[in-house]
Amino acid sequence: MCSTPRIAGAICALLALAACARTPEAPKEPEILRITPESLQKESWRAHDAVFVITCDLDVSSALEDTPWASLVSSELTGNGRTEITVHMEDNLGTEIRTGSLTAKSGSKSVSAVFRQLPLGEKPGVHNYDGNGAELLFDALAHQSSVRRYRDGSFDLRMIFAPENKFLIIKGIPYGAKAGDTFSAGILQNWLTGVPNQQEKELELVRAEEHRIWLADENTVYIFRK
């Protein structure tokens, strides 16, 4: 009669020991984890947003890695295991391309996307005129630059390669224009491949120094000596 409590106690102890010895469940691992696009190589220097799509069959988290000039502005589930991540990039007013990384994690797995943003730049010439990084750099030994001023104070900027009769002229920059101002200007050229010979564009005066001026439309940056 006295053995019953002892047996029950022994059984409870064995059950407790078994529970303690049980191996914890391994975290679930995703069968699908990918991010698209995996690479953006020539993003505009201007502040803008880029959208990445993460596809995963489990819960997923995302973060920017060592990219202080960009921020995550939204994360939206769109169904079928897809999450749209919007990354905002600030203006790149520097002289070098900068690189950012977006990482998605689920379980112990991770994937990353790399994005590179073009700079405003500093070398005289025309930068990113095709929207894909193409540039025409001013060569002080081969090219000429000049400024033509008018009575109303407006002026034209010119870059010329005389031996090949090549030219690029920005016409009608208003007198007193300062950084941040926008205006309509004419562009005449026979130098840049795939660009119209004559066009009217809305330009922004991004920066002005004593002997140099930065103008830009949506993607193209024009840096001229003056």
C-alpha positions in Angstrom: 0.0 0.0 0.0 2.8 2.4 0.8 4.5 1.8 -2.6 1.8 3.5 -4.7 2.9 7.1 -3.9 6.5 6.2 -4.4 5.7 4.7 -7.9 3.7 7.8 -8.8 6.5 10.0 -7.7 9.0 8.1 -9.7 6.9 8.2 -12.8 6.5 12.0 -12.5 10.3 12.4 -12.1 10.9 10.3 -15.2 8.4 12.3 -17.2 10.0 15.6 -16.0 13.5 14.3 -16.9 12.2 13.3 -20.4 10.7 16.7 -20.9 14.0 18.4 -20.0 15.9 16.1 -22.3 13.6 16.7 -25.3 15.5 18.5 -28.1 13.9 21.9 -28.9 12.3 22.2 -32.3 14.6 23.7 -34.9 13.3 27.0 -36.4 11.5 26.6 -39.7 13.5 27.4 -42.8 12.0 28.9 -45.9 11.9 26.9 -49.1 11.6 30.2 -51.1 13.5 33.4 -50.3 14.5 35.8 -53.0 14.6 39.5 -53.7 14.2 41.3 -57.0 15.8 43.2 -58.5 19.1 41.8 -57.1 21.0 44.8 -58.4 20.4 48.4 -59.3 23.7 49.8 -60.7 23.1 53.4 -61.9 20.4 55.1 -59.8 20.0 58.9 -60.3 21.9 61.2 -58.0 18.5 62.9 -57.2 16.5 61.9 -54.1 14.0 59.2 -55.2 12.4 55.9 -54.2 13.2 52.4 -55.4 11.0 49.3 -54.9 12.2 45.8 -54.2 10.0 42.7 -54.0 10.8 40.0 -51.5 9.3 36.6 -52.1 9.2 34.1 -49.2 6.9 31.3 -48.0 7.5 32.2 -44.3 7.7 35.4 -42.3 10.5 37.7 -43.4 12.2 40.8 -42.1 14.3 43.4 -44.0 16.9 46.0 -43.2 19.4 48.3 -44.8 23.0 47.4 -44.2 25.5 50.2 -43.7 23.5 52.6 -45.8 22.9 55.8 -43.8 21.9 57.8 -46.9 18.8 55.7 -47.5 15.8 54.6 -45.5 13.0 52.1 -45.5 9.8 54.0 -46.0 7.2 51.2 -46.4 6.8 47.4 -46.3 3.6 46.1 -47.9 2.3 42.5 -48.2 0.9 42.1 -51.6 -0.1 38.4 -51.5 1.4 35.1 -52.6 4.3 35.5 -50.2 5.4 38.8 -51.8 6.4 41.9 -49.8 7.1 45.2 -51.5 9.8 47.2 -49.8 10.2 50.9 -50.7 13.7 52.4 -50.2 14.2 56.1 -50.3 17.6 57.5 -51.4 18.7 61.0 -50.5 20.4 63.3 -53.0 24.0 62.3 -53.7 25.7 65.7 -53.9 29.1 64.1 -53.7 31.7 63.1 -56.3 31.7 59.3 -56.0 29.2 56.5 -56.7 27.9 55.2 -53.4 26.7 51.6 -52.7 23.8 50.5 -50.5 22.5 47.0 -49.5 19.0 45.8 -48.6 19.0 42.4 -46.7 16.0 40.1 -46.3 16.0 37.4 -43.6 13.9 34.4 -42.8 15.0 31.7 -40.4 18.7 31.3 -40.7 18.7 32.3 -44.4 19.2 35.7 -46.0 19.4 37.3 -49.4 20.6 40.8 -50.3 20.1 43.4 -53.1 22.8 46.0 -54.0 22.0 49.4 -55.3 24.5 52.0 -56.5 23.7 55.7 -56.8 25.5 58.1 -59.2 26.9 61.3 -57.8 26.2 64.9 -58.8 29.9 64.9 -59.7 32.6 67.6 -60.1 34.3 67.1 -63.4 33.2 69.5 -66.2 31.2 67.8 -68.9 27.8 66.1 -69.4 27.0 63.2 -67.1 24.4 60.4 -67.4 22.9 61.9 -70.5 21.5 58.5 -71.6 20.0 57.7 -68.1 22.5 54.8 -67.9 25.7 56.5 -66.8 27.1 57.7 -70.1 29.2 60.8 -69.9 31.1 63.3 -72.0 34.1 64.8 -70.0 35.6 68.1 -70.8 39.3 67.7 -71.9 41.2 70.9 -71.2 43.8 70.0 -73.8 41.4 69.2 -76.6 38.1 71.1 -75.9 37.2 74.7 -75.6 34.6 76.3 -73.3 33.1 79.8 -73.3 30.3 82.0 -72.0 28.3 84.3 -74.2 26.5 87.1 -72.2 23.6 89.2 -73.3 22.4 92.7 -72.4 19.7 91.4 -70.2 22.2 89.5 -68.1 21.3 86.1 -69.4 24.0 83.9 -70.8 24.9 80.8 -72.9 27.4 78.1 -72.0 29.4 76.4 -74.7 31.6 73.4 -75.0 33.4 72.9 -78.4 35.6 70.3 -80.0 36.8 72.3 -83.0 38.8 69.6 -84.9 35.6 67.5 -85.3 33.2 70.5 -85.4 31.4 69.1 -82.3 29.5 71.5 -80.0 27.1 71.6 -77.1 25.4 74.9 -76.1 23.0 75.6 -73.3 21.1 78.8 -74.2 19.2 81.3 -72.1 20.4 80.9 -68.5 18.7 83.8 -66.7 20.6 86.6 -65.0 20.8 86.2 -61.2 19.8 82.5 -61.2 20.9 80.8 -58.0 21.1 77.3 -56.5 17.6 75.7 -56.4 16.2 77.9 -59.3 14.6 76.2 -62.3 14.1 77.7 -65.7 13.5 76.7 -69.3 16.7 76.6 -71.5 17.5 75.5 -75.1 20.1 72.9 -75.7 21.8 72.7 -79.1 24.3 69.9 -79.8 25.8 67.5 -82.3 28.1 65.7 -79.9 26.0 63.3 -77.8 24.9 60.0 -79.4 21.2 59.3 -79.1 20.3 62.8 -77.9 18.2 65.3 -80.0 20.2 68.0 -81.7 17.8 70.7 -80.5 15.5 70.6 -77.5 14.0 72.8 -74.8 14.4 71.6 -71.3 13.5 72.5 -67.7 16.8 72.8 -65.9 17.7 73.3 -62.3 20.7 75.3 -61.2 22.0 72.9 -58.6 25.3 74.6 -57.6 27.3 77.6 -58.6 30.9 78.5 -57.9 33.1 81.4 -59.1 34.4 79.4 -62.1 32.0 76.5 -62.4 28.3 75.9 -62.6 26.1 72.7 -62.2 22.9 72.4 -64.1 20.6 69.3 -64.2 17.4 68.1 -65.7 15.7 64.9 -64.4 18.7 62.6 -64.9 21.5 64.5 -66.8 24.0 66.7 -65.0 25.8 69.5 -67.0 29.0 70.9 -65.3 30.5 73.8 -67.2 33.4 76.1 -66.6 32.5 79.8 -66.7 
